[in-house]
Amino acid sequence: MSRKVISILGAAALAALGLPTARAAPIPPTPASPAASAAPAPPAPAFSAGSTVVDSQGVVLGSIEGLAQGQGDEMVVVVKIDGKLVSIPESTLRLAGGGAVSSQTKAQILAAAGAQR
């Protein structure tokens, strides 16, 4: 006889005698810890001073002077445009070709900078 048949017959015999049968207890699911279930934060872009910044049209705006804390938790990239320091939200920039590319045009950036003052 095969082992499976013997196991079934053995379990049936134990049950007929009123004896408990050995069964593997189900393993309860382990709740995920909050740290394990939280998605890791994306790495921050590595904007560096001296890098060139271009607008969404490819127009060179200027060079990065540094990074600063903006409103709330937002970081801003400080760029020298036409001789003036302008804060551009980091979220509107992406790295490309060793520099940064804005999702906005120069006019939009300067208008937003004027509205902040």
mmCIF file of the C-alpha atoms, coordinates in Angstrom:
data_MODEL
# 
_entry.id   MODEL 
# 
loop_
_atom_site.group_PDB 
_atom_site.id 
_atom_site.type_symbol 
_atom_site.label_atom_id 
_atom_site.label_alt_id 
_atom_site.label_comp_id 
_atom_site.label_asym_id 
_atom_site.label_entity_id 
_atom_site.label_seq_id 
_atom_site.pdbx_PDB_ins_code 
_atom_site.Cartn_x 
_atom_site.Cartn_y 
_atom_site.Cartn_z 
_atom_site.occupancy 
_atom_site.B_iso_or_equiv 
_atom_site.pdbx_formal_charge 
_atom_site.auth_seq_id 
_atom_site.auth_comp_id 
_atom_site.auth_asym_id 
_atom_site.auth_atom_id 
_atom_site.pdbx_PDB_model_num 
ATOM 1   C CA . MET A 1 1   ? 0.000   0.000  0.000   1.00 0.00 ? 1   MET A CA 1 
ATOM 2   C CA . SER A 1 2   ? 1.096   3.512  -0.585  1.00 0.00 ? 2   SER A CA 1 
ATOM 3   C CA . ARG A 1 3   ? 1.884   5.849  2.265   1.00 0.00 ? 3   ARG A CA 1 
ATOM 4   C CA . LYS A 1 4   ? -1.051  8.086  1.383   1.00 0.00 ? 4   LYS A CA 1 
ATOM 5   C CA . VAL A 1 5   ? -3.508  5.208  1.752   1.00 0.00 ? 5   VAL A CA 1 
ATOM 6   C CA . ILE A 1 6   ? -1.902  4.147  5.027   1.00 0.00 ? 6   ILE A CA 1 
ATOM 7   C CA . SER A 1 7   ? -2.113  7.737  6.322   1.00 0.00 ? 7   SER A CA 1 
ATOM 8   C CA . ILE A 1 8   ? -5.781  7.957  5.409   1.00 0.00 ? 8   ILE A CA 1 
ATOM 9   C CA . LEU A 1 9   ? -6.515  4.545  6.953   1.00 0.00 ? 9   LEU A CA 1 
ATOM 10  C CA . GLY A 1 10  ? -4.541  5.452  10.083  1.00 0.00 ? 10  GLY A CA 1 
ATOM 11  C CA . ALA A 1 11  ? -6.433  8.718  10.478  1.00 0.00 ? 11  ALA A CA 1 
ATOM 12  C CA . ALA A 1 12  ? -9.754  6.931  9.959   1.00 0.00 ? 12  ALA A CA 1 
ATOM 13  C CA . ALA A 1 13  ? -8.843  4.299  12.584  1.00 0.00 ? 13  ALA A CA 1 
ATOM 14  C CA . LEU A 1 14  ? -7.882  6.974  15.111  1.00 0.00 ? 14  LEU A CA 1 
ATOM 15  C CA . ALA A 1 15  ? -11.100 8.871  14.447  1.00 0.00 ? 15  ALA A CA 1 
ATOM 16  C CA . ALA A 1 16  ? -13.154 5.646  14.864  1.00 0.00 ? 16  ALA A CA 1 
ATOM 17  C CA . LEU A 1 17  ? -11.543 5.104  18.249  1.00 0.00 ? 17  LEU A CA 1 
ATOM 18  C CA . GLY A 1 18  ? -12.331 8.677  19.245  1.00 0.00 ? 18  GLY A CA 1 
ATOM 19  C CA . LEU A 1 19  ? -8.685  9.654  19.375  1.00 0.00 ? 19  LEU A CA 1 
ATOM 20  C CA . PRO A 1 20  ? -7.500  12.977 17.999  1.00 0.00 ? 20  PRO A CA 1 
ATOM 21  C CA . THR A 1 21  ? -5.702  12.884 14.702  1.00 0.00 ? 21  THR A CA 1 
ATOM 22  C CA . ALA A 1 22  ? -2.504  14.797 14.194  1.00 0.00 ? 22  ALA A CA 1 
ATOM 23  C CA . ARG A 1 23  ? -3.031  17.687 11.835  1.00 0.00 ? 23  ARG A CA 1 
ATOM 24  C CA . ALA A 1 24  ? -0.717  20.494 10.999  1.00 0.00 ? 24  ALA A CA 1 
ATOM 25  C CA . ALA A 1 25  ? -2.032  23.670 12.511  1.00 0.00 ? 25  ALA A CA 1 
ATOM 26  C CA . PRO A 1 26  ? -2.470  26.438 9.986   1.00 0.00 ? 26  PRO A CA 1 
ATOM 27  C CA . ILE A 1 27  ? 0.125   29.163 10.261  1.00 0.00 ? 27  ILE A CA 1 
ATOM 28  C CA . PRO A 1 28  ? -1.587  32.477 10.854  1.00 0.00 ? 28  PRO A CA 1 
ATOM 29  C CA . PRO A 1 29  ? -0.537  35.267 8.532   1.00 0.00 ? 29  PRO A CA 1 
ATOM 30  C CA . THR A 1 30  ? 2.011   37.618 9.999   1.00 0.00 ? 30  THR A CA 1 
ATOM 31  C CA . PRO A 1 31  ? 0.825   41.215 9.903   1.00 0.00 ? 31  PRO A CA 1 
ATOM 32  C CA . ALA A 1 32  ? 3.218   43.444 8.042   1.00 0.00 ? 32  ALA A CA 1 
ATOM 33  C CA . SER A 1 33  ? 4.960   45.972 10.191  1.00 0.00 ? 33  SER A CA 1 
ATOM 34  C CA . PRO A 1 34  ? 4.325   49.616 9.234   1.00 0.00 ? 34  PRO A CA 1 
ATOM 35  C CA . ALA A 1 35  ? 7.969   50.081 8.335   1.00 0.00 ? 35  ALA A CA 1 
ATOM 36  C CA . ALA A 1 36  ? 7.986   47.032 6.071   1.00 0.00 ? 36  ALA A CA 1 
ATOM 37  C CA . SER A 1 37  ? 4.739   47.927 4.307   1.00 0.00 ? 37  SER A CA 1 
ATOM 38  C CA . ALA A 1 38  ? 5.624   51.567 3.667   1.00 0.00 ? 38  ALA A CA 1 
ATOM 39  C CA . ALA A 1 39  ? 7.093   52.181 0.265   1.00 0.00 ? 39  ALA A CA 1 
ATOM 40  C CA . PRO A 1 40  ? 10.620  53.529 0.392   1.00 0.00 ? 40  PRO A CA 1 
ATOM 41  C CA . ALA A 1 41  ? 10.915  57.193 -0.429  1.00 0.00 ? 41  ALA A CA 1 
ATOM 42  C CA . PRO A 1 42  ? 12.387  57.900 -3.824  1.00 0.00 ? 42  PRO A CA 1 
ATOM 43  C CA . PRO A 1 43  ? 15.926  59.183 -3.701  1.00 0.00 ? 43  PRO A CA 1 
ATOM 44  C CA . ALA A 1 44  ? 16.262  62.933 -3.959  1.00 0.00 ? 44  ALA A CA 1 
ATOM 45  C CA . PRO A 1 45  ? 17.720  64.242 -7.199  1.00 0.00 ? 45  PRO A CA 1 
ATOM 46  C CA . ALA A 1 46  ? 21.361  65.224 -6.930  1.00 0.00 ? 46  ALA A CA 1 
ATOM 47  C CA . PHE A 1 47  ? 21.251  68.840 -8.076  1.00 0.00 ? 47  PHE A CA 1 
ATOM 48  C CA . SER A 1 48  ? 24.630  70.437 -7.580  1.00 0.00 ? 48  SER A CA 1 
ATOM 49  C CA . ALA A 1 49  ? 25.911  74.002 -7.518  1.00 0.00 ? 49  ALA A CA 1 
ATOM 50  C CA . GLY A 1 50  ? 27.285  75.178 -10.829 1.00 0.00 ? 50  GLY A CA 1 
ATOM 51  C CA . SER A 1 51  ? 25.054  72.891 -12.923 1.00 0.00 ? 51  SER A CA 1 
ATOM 52  C CA . THR A 1 52  ? 23.217  74.498 -15.824 1.00 0.00 ? 52  THR A CA 1 
ATOM 53  C CA . VAL A 1 53  ? 19.421  74.791 -15.715 1.00 0.00 ? 53  VAL A CA 1 
ATOM 54  C CA . VAL A 1 54  ? 17.288  74.963 -18.867 1.00 0.00 ? 54  VAL A CA 1 
ATOM 55  C CA . ASP A 1 55  ? 13.579  75.625 -19.163 1.00 0.00 ? 55  ASP A CA 1 
ATOM 56  C CA . SER A 1 56  ? 10.966  73.402 -20.816 1.00 0.00 ? 56  SER A CA 1 
ATOM 57  C CA . GLN A 1 57  ? 11.753  75.051 -24.175 1.00 0.00 ? 57  GLN A CA 1 
ATOM 58  C CA . GLY A 1 58  ? 15.489  74.358 -23.908 1.00 0.00 ? 58  GLY A CA 1 
ATOM 59  C CA . VAL A 1 59  ? 16.401  77.973 -23.080 1.00 0.00 ? 59  VAL A CA 1 
ATOM 60  C CA . VAL A 1 60  ? 19.390  78.204 -20.738 1.00 0.00 ? 60  VAL A CA 1 
ATOM 61  C CA . LEU A 1 61  ? 18.210  79.905 -17.559 1.00 0.00 ? 61  LEU A CA 1 
ATOM 62  C CA . GLY A 1 62  ? 21.445  80.032 -15.599 1.00 0.00 ? 62  GLY A CA 1 
ATOM 63  C CA . SER A 1 63  ? 23.399  78.017 -13.084 1.00 0.00 ? 63  SER A CA 1 
ATOM 64  C CA . ILE A 1 64  ? 22.468  76.481 -9.765  1.00 0.00 ? 64  ILE A CA 1 
ATOM 65  C CA . GLU A 1 65  ? 23.739  78.538 -6.850  1.00 0.00 ? 65  GLU A CA 1 
ATOM 66  C CA . GLY A 1 66  ? 22.528  76.122 -4.164  1.00 0.00 ? 66  GLY A CA 1 
ATOM 67  C CA . LEU A 1 67  ? 19.600  74.439 -2.456  1.00 0.00 ? 67  LEU A CA 1 
ATOM 68  C CA . ALA A 1 68  ? 17.350  75.930 0.203   1.00 0.00 ? 68  ALA A CA 1 
ATOM 69  C CA . GLN A 1 69  ? 14.323  75.039 2.290   1.00 0.00 ? 69  GLN A CA 1 
ATOM 70  C CA . GLY A 1 70  ? 11.171  76.356 0.653   1.00 0.00 ? 70  GLY A CA 1 
ATOM 71  C CA . GLN A 1 71  ? 7.692   76.593 2.139   1.00 0.00 ? 71  GLN A CA 1 
ATOM 72  C CA . GLY A 1 72  ? 6.709   73.560 4.193   1.00 0.00 ? 72  GLY A CA 1 
ATOM 73  C CA . ASP A 1 73  ? 8.836   70.534 3.423   1.00 0.00 ? 73  ASP A CA 1 
ATOM 74  C CA . GLU A 1 74  ? 9.565   71.557 -0.158  1.00 0.00 ? 74  GLU A CA 1 
ATOM 75  C CA . MET A 1 75  ? 13.145  72.113 -1.229  1.00 0.00 ? 75  MET A CA 1 
ATOM 76  C CA . VAL A 1 76  ? 13.966  74.790 -3.770  1.00 0.00 ? 76  VAL A CA 1 
ATOM 77  C CA . VAL A 1 77  ? 16.865  75.088 -6.152  1.00 0.00 ? 77  VAL A CA 1 
ATOM 78  C CA . VAL A 1 78  ? 18.329  78.590 -6.192  1.00 0.00 ? 78  VAL A CA 1 
ATOM 79  C CA . VAL A 1 79  ? 19.244  79.598 -9.736  1.00 0.00 ? 79  VAL A CA 1 
ATOM 80  C CA . LYS A 1 80  ? 20.851  82.806 -10.955 1.00 0.00 ? 80  LYS A CA 1 
ATOM 81  C CA . ILE A 1 81  ? 18.648  84.020 -13.833 1.00 0.00 ? 81  ILE A CA 1 
ATOM 82  C CA . ASP A 1 82  ? 19.461  87.334 -15.529 1.00 0.00 ? 82  ASP A CA 1 
ATOM 83  C CA . GLY A 1 83  ? 21.624  88.294 -12.547 1.00 0.00 ? 83  GLY A CA 1 
ATOM 84  C CA . LYS A 1 84  ? 18.872  87.630 -9.977  1.00 0.00 ? 84  LYS A CA 1 
ATOM 85  C CA . LEU A 1 85  ? 18.588  84.709 -7.563  1.00 0.00 ? 85  LEU A CA 1 
ATOM 86  C CA . VAL A 1 86  ? 15.373  82.820 -8.208  1.00 0.00 ? 86  VAL A CA 1 
ATOM 87  C CA . SER A 1 87  ? 13.989  79.927 -6.165  1.00 0.00 ? 87  SER A CA 1 
ATOM 88  C CA . ILE A 1 88  ? 12.603  77.095 -8.294  1.00 0.00 ? 88  ILE A CA 1 
ATOM 89  C CA . PRO A 1 89  ? 10.684  74.256 -6.583  1.00 0.00 ? 89  PRO A CA 1 
ATOM 90  C CA . GLU A 1 90  ? 12.777  71.105 -6.770  1.00 0.00 ? 90  GLU A CA 1 
ATOM 91  C CA . SER A 1 91  ? 9.645   69.165 -7.773  1.00 0.00 ? 91  SER A CA 1 
ATOM 92  C CA . THR A 1 92  ? 9.527   71.059 -11.091 1.00 0.00 ? 92  THR A CA 1 
ATOM 93  C CA . LEU A 1 93  ? 13.063  70.044 -12.061 1.00 0.00 ? 93  LEU A CA 1 
ATOM 94  C CA . ARG A 1 94  ? 14.565  66.809 -13.339 1.00 0.00 ? 94  ARG A CA 1 
ATOM 95  C CA . LEU A 1 95  ? 18.146  65.771 -13.932 1.00 0.00 ? 95  LEU A CA 1 
ATOM 96  C CA . ALA A 1 96  ? 19.271  65.515 -17.536 1.00 0.00 ? 96  ALA A CA 1 
ATOM 97  C CA . GLY A 1 97  ? 22.685  65.551 -19.155 1.00 0.00 ? 97  GLY A CA 1 
ATOM 98  C CA . GLY A 1 98  ? 24.533  66.668 -16.037 1.00 0.00 ? 98  GLY A CA 1 
ATOM 99  C CA . GLY A 1 99  ? 22.206  69.629 -15.498 1.00 0.00 ? 99  GLY A CA 1 
ATOM 100 C CA . ALA A 1 100 ? 18.582  70.295 -14.661 1.00 0.00 ? 100 ALA A CA 1 
ATOM 101 C CA . VAL A 1 101 ? 15.540  70.741 -16.883 1.00 0.00 ? 101 VAL A CA 1 
ATOM 102 C CA . SER A 1 102 ? 12.489  72.644 -15.669 1.00 0.00 ? 102 SER A CA 1 
ATOM 103 C CA . SER A 1 103 ? 8.938   71.620 -16.518 1.00 0.00 ? 103 SER A CA 1 
ATOM 104 C CA . GLN A 1 104 ? 8.166   75.358 -16.840 1.00 0.00 ? 104 GLN A CA 1 
ATOM 105 C CA . THR A 1 105 ? 9.173   78.070 -19.283 1.00 0.00 ? 105 THR A CA 1 
ATOM 106 C CA . LYS A 1 106 ? 11.425  80.957 -18.283 1.00 0.00 ? 106 LYS A CA 1 
ATOM 107 C CA . ALA A 1 107 ? 8.420   83.313 -18.305 1.00 0.00 ? 107 ALA A CA 1 
ATOM 108 C CA . GLN A 1 108 ? 6.465   81.026 -15.962 1.00 0.00 ? 108 GLN A CA 1 
ATOM 109 C CA . ILE A 1 109 ? 9.414   80.730 -13.577 1.00 0.00 ? 109 ILE A CA 1 
ATOM 110 C CA . LEU A 1 110 ? 9.999   84.492 -13.475 1.00 0.00 ? 110 LEU A CA 1 
ATOM 111 C CA . ALA A 1 111 ? 6.252   85.163 -13.012 1.00 0.00 ? 111 ALA A CA 1 
ATOM 112 C CA . ALA A 1 112 ? 6.108   82.708 -10.098 1.00 0.00 ? 112 ALA A CA 1 
ATOM 113 C CA . ALA A 1 113 ? 9.238   84.266 -8.571  1.00 0.00 ? 113 ALA A CA 1 
ATOM 114 C CA . GLY A 1 114 ? 7.673   87.734 -8.857  1.00 0.00 ? 114 GLY A CA 1 
ATOM 115 C CA . ALA A 1 115 ? 4.479   86.526 -7.195  1.00 0.00 ? 115 ALA A CA 1 
ATOM 116 C CA . GLN A 1 116 ? 6.502   85.128 -4.253  1.00 0.00 ? 116 GLN A CA 1 
ATOM 117 C CA . ARG A 1 117 ? 8.065   88.482 -3.422  1.00 0.00 ? 117 ARG A CA 1 
# 
